[in-house]
């Protein structure tokens, strides 16, 4: 069975549609297909890198772009994953930038709002 093309490589190459918010020589910021909140963005490197440990220099350059993009814009989560058990579903490095607000109700996977049980 032939491998599916990488959806982010297809966007970078201009063969797939995306709402591009910002572009740099090494990366681009796009609106995800299913944003979790208004303002949710993905920053992806132009080079195919499977995850944040594969090519640390590309990961660092992508992180710099993400930091520059949201500098001075309030509270954000920056989330990335490595591997399917860590919820990675597209195997091309992508940084989720998720704007946050007090009591927005958006829970991260490791925080449910519950108190830890006393040991």
C-alpha positions as CSV (number, residue, x, y, z in Angstrom):
1,X,0.0,0.0,0.0
2,X,1.5,3.4,-1.0
3,X,2.3,5.9,1.8
4,X,0.0,8.8,2.1
5,X,1.7,12.2,1.4
6,X,2.5,14.3,4.5
7,X,-0.3,16.8,4.8
8,X,2.0,19.6,6.0
9,X,4.5,19.0,3.3
10,X,1.6,19.3,0.8
11,X,0.7,22.6,2.4
12,X,4.3,23.9,2.3
13,X,4.5,22.9,-1.4
14,X,1.3,24.7,-2.2
15,X,-0.5,21.4,-3.2
16,X,-3.0,21.5,-0.3
17,X,-5.1,24.4,0.9
18,X,-4.5,26.1,4.2
19,X,-5.2,29.5,5.8
20,X,-1.7,30.9,6.2
21,X,-1.3,33.4,8.9
22,X,2.4,34.2,8.8
23,X,5.4,32.9,6.8
24,X,9.2,32.8,7.5
25,X,12.0,31.3,5.4
26,X,12.0,28.3,7.6
27,X,8.4,27.9,8.8
28,X,4.8,29.0,8.4
29,X,1.9,29.5,10.7
30,X,-1.5,28.1,9.7
31,X,-5.0,27.8,11.1
32,X,-5.6,24.1,12.0
33,X,-8.6,22.3,10.4
34,X,-10.3,22.0,13.8
35,X,-9.1,24.7,16.1
36,X,-9.8,24.1,19.7
37,X,-10.4,27.8,20.4
38,X,-10.4,31.0,18.4
39,X,-6.9,31.9,17.6
40,X,-5.4,28.4,17.7
41,X,-2.5,28.2,15.2
42,X,0.0,25.6,14.1
43,X,3.6,26.6,13.3
44,X,5.2,24.1,10.9
45,X,8.7,23.9,9.5
46,X,9.1,24.0,5.7
47,X,11.5,21.0,6.0
48,X,9.9,17.6,6.7
49,X,10.9,16.8,10.3
50,X,8.9,14.0,11.9
51,X,9.0,15.4,15.5
52,X,10.8,17.8,17.8
53,X,13.8,15.6,18.5
54,X,14.6,14.4,15.0
55,X,16.4,17.6,13.9
56,X,16.9,19.9,16.9
57,X,18.1,22.9,14.8
58,X,14.9,22.8,12.8
59,X,12.8,22.5,15.9
60,X,14.6,25.4,17.5
61,X,14.1,27.6,14.4
62,X,10.4,26.7,14.4
63,X,10.1,27.5,18.1
64,X,11.7,30.9,17.5
65,X,9.1,31.7,14.8
66,X,6.3,30.6,17.2
67,X,7.7,32.8,20.0
68,X,8.0,35.8,17.7
69,X,4.5,35.3,16.5
70,X,2.8,35.4,19.9
71,X,5.1,37.7,21.7
72,X,3.1,40.3,23.6
73,X,-0.2,38.6,22.7
74,X,-1.3,37.3,26.2
75,X,-1.3,33.8,27.6
76,X,-0.7,30.8,25.3
77,X,0.1,27.1,25.5
78,X,2.7,25.8,23.1
79,X,2.1,22.1,22.6
80,X,3.9,19.5,20.5
81,X,4.1,15.7,20.7
82,X,6.5,12.9,19.8
83,X,4.9,9.6,19.0
84,X,1.4,8.2,18.8
85,X,1.1,7.5,22.5
86,X,1.8,11.2,23.1
87,X,-1.1,12.1,20.8
88,X,0.9,12.8,17.7
89,X,-1.3,12.2,14.7
90,X,0.6,14.0,11.9
91,X,4.3,12.9,11.8
92,X,5.6,16.3,10.7
93,X,6.7,18.6,13.5
94,X,4.0,21.1,14.4
95,X,3.7,23.4,17.3
96,X,0.2,24.2,18.5
97,X,-0.2,27.8,19.8
98,X,-3.4,27.9,21.9
99,X,-4.5,31.2,23.3
100,X,-5.7,30.9,26.9
101,X,-8.0,32.9,29.1
102,X,-8.8,32.6,32.8
103,X,-11.5,29.9,33.3
104,X,-11.7,29.1,29.6
105,X,-12.6,25.5,30.4
106,X,-9.9,24.1,28.1
107,X,-8.2,21.2,30.0
108,X,-4.8,19.9,29.1
109,X,-4.5,16.1,29.0
110,X,-2.5,15.9,32.2
111,X,-4.7,18.4,34.1
112,X,-8.3,17.6,34.7
113,X,-8.9,20.2,37.4
114,X,-9.1,17.5,40.1
115,X,-7.1,17.7,43.3
116,X,-4.5,15.1,43.9
117,X,-5.5,12.4,46.3
118,X,-3.6,12.6,49.6
119,X,-1.0,9.8,49.8
